Amino acid sequence: MYHAPVLLHASIEMLGIQADGIYADVTFGGGGHARAILEGLNSNGKLFAFDQDPDAEKNAQAPEFANNPSFTFIASNFRLLKRQLRSEGIEAGSVAGILADLGVSSFQLDTAERGFSYRFEGPLDMRMNNQDGPTAADVLNTYSAEALQNILSAYGELRNARSFAQACVELRQTNPFKHTEDLVALCTKLFIGDRMRYMSQVFQALRMEVNEEIGALKDFLSDALEMLAPGGRLVVLTYHSIEDRMVKNFMKTGNIQGQPEKDFYGNITRPFDLVLKKAGEATEAEVKGNSRARSARLRVAQKTKEKNGQ
Ligand SMILES: C[S@@+](CC[C@H](N)C(=O)[O-])C[C@H]1O[C@@H](n2cnc3c(N)ncnc32)[C@H](O)[C@@H]1O
């Protein structure tokens, strides 16, 4: 299976699908969530599905999607949500629901040539779009020790980010990073605590840097607010504490820092009403069947019906 959708039932229920509404699933992957959205639409409803990964695009060519007149696939980074939807003729303020299931799919993780996982030997690539921009090897071979330390500490929460970054810079002078094994070997030398957990933190930090995941999420959130109709739902599944905090802050205040914003009269403006006050989590039963669900946090908000939401 390409990817087992996480919190499928809860996230689709939270979208509150209207059969003739306009929806966006910005992380199509294997199409698990998209399929469930399409089941709720009639022929007037529309689903725009985004993914930047060419393998995900192939999934969208399956007849159940490609032959469904309500379905449109957009091969793009979701940070361009507004631009892409507008080029499809969708106006700001008209989308009934937007779903984002962040991070990587199981298929991406399990495909050795993509270099996302310490479990497989492959090139240190990690680019979700598989084509543009620096690879994970480029990051390790060219960033300064300080820049590497920042990434490993912020995205990977490594306790020894400084010494790991220093070790990278020294090692690459004689042995530039090329393969996942090169990074695994360094992790094996320097890990603190559980080795597997340490490796997954290092790999995750690099993946987030290579794909500019934090910047993309920030752009996406502000586009989502603009594109949603008053009363429209934003449903986001995160798998990393930084992302979860960004989404939580944005839903509360309209900015990722969580700074309350005020209107001309000094009244605090709230772009969204929170549908879930606390993040939703997977049940033990789901986690048992799909370990990826363990770190999932479901955040849901509804764009306010007053004008100040936009
Ligand atoms: C967790 S998977 C989504 C799985 C999907 N919900 C399903 O049911 O199969 C995340 C997907 O989002 C895509 N993705 C992640 N960041 C993206 C971005 N900034 N723009 C477009 N696609 C992105 C990845 O390529 C991956 O296919």
The ligand as a Tripos MOL2 file, in Angstrom:
@<TRIPOS>MOLECULE
LIG
   27    29     1     0     0
SMALL
NO_CHARGES

@<TRIPOS>ATOM
      1 C1          1.4850   12.2630    4.6580 C.3       1 LIG1
      2 S1          1.4570   12.2370    2.9370 S.3       1 LIG1
      3 C2         -0.2390   12.4660    2.5770 C.3       1 LIG1
      4 C3         -0.9840   11.1810    2.5110 C.3       1 LIG1
      5 C4         -2.4100   11.3220    2.0380 C.3       1 LIG1
      6 N1         -3.2290   12.0770    2.9410 N.3       1 LIG1
      7 C5         -3.0060    9.9600    1.7860 C.2       1 LIG1
      8 O1         -4.1000    9.7000    2.3280 O.co2     1 LIG1
      9 O2         -2.4190    9.1560    1.0730 O.co2     1 LIG1
     10 C6          2.0940   13.8110    2.5360 C.3       1 LIG1
     11 C7          2.1550   14.1060    1.0400 C.3       1 LIG1
     12 O3          2.2620   15.5130    0.9120 O.3       1 LIG1
     13 C8          3.2030   15.8350   -0.0570 C.3       1 LIG1
     14 N2          3.7560   17.1220    0.3260 N.ar      1 LIG1
     15 C9          4.4410   17.4270    1.4560 C.ar      1 LIG1
     16 N3          4.7740   18.7250    1.4510 N.ar      1 LIG1
     17 C10         4.2630   19.2600    0.3160 C.ar      1 LIG1
     18 C11         4.2740   20.5680   -0.2350 C.ar      1 LIG1
     19 N4          4.8780   21.5860    0.3660 N.pl3     1 LIG1
     20 N5          3.6250   20.7580   -1.4000 N.ar      1 LIG1
     21 C12         3.0050   19.7220   -2.0450 C.ar      1 LIG1
     22 N6          2.9880   18.4690   -1.5830 N.ar      1 LIG1
     23 C13         3.6120   18.2380   -0.3940 C.ar      1 LIG1
     24 C14         4.2130   14.7110   -0.0280 C.3       1 LIG1
     25 O4          4.8460   14.6020   -1.2830 O.3       1 LIG1
     26 C15         3.3370   13.5130    0.3170 C.3       1 LIG1
     27 O5          2.9120   12.8350   -0.8400 O.3       1 LIG1
@<TRIPOS>BOND
     1     1     2 1
     2     2     3 1
     3     2    10 1
     4     3     4 1
     5     4     5 1
     6     5     6 1
     7     5     7 1
     8     7     8 2
     9     7     9 1
    10    10    11 1
    11    11    12 1
    12    11    26 1
    13    12    13 1
    14    13    14 1
    15    13    24 1
    16    14    15 ar
    17    14    23 ar
    18    15    16 ar
    19    16    17 ar
    20    17    18 ar
    21    17    23 ar
    22    18    19 1
    23    18    20 ar
    24    20    21 ar
    25    21    22 ar
    26    22    23 ar
    27    24    25 1
    28    24    26 1
    29    26    27 1
@<TRIPOS>SUBSTRUCTURE
     1 LIG1         1 GROUP 0 **** ****
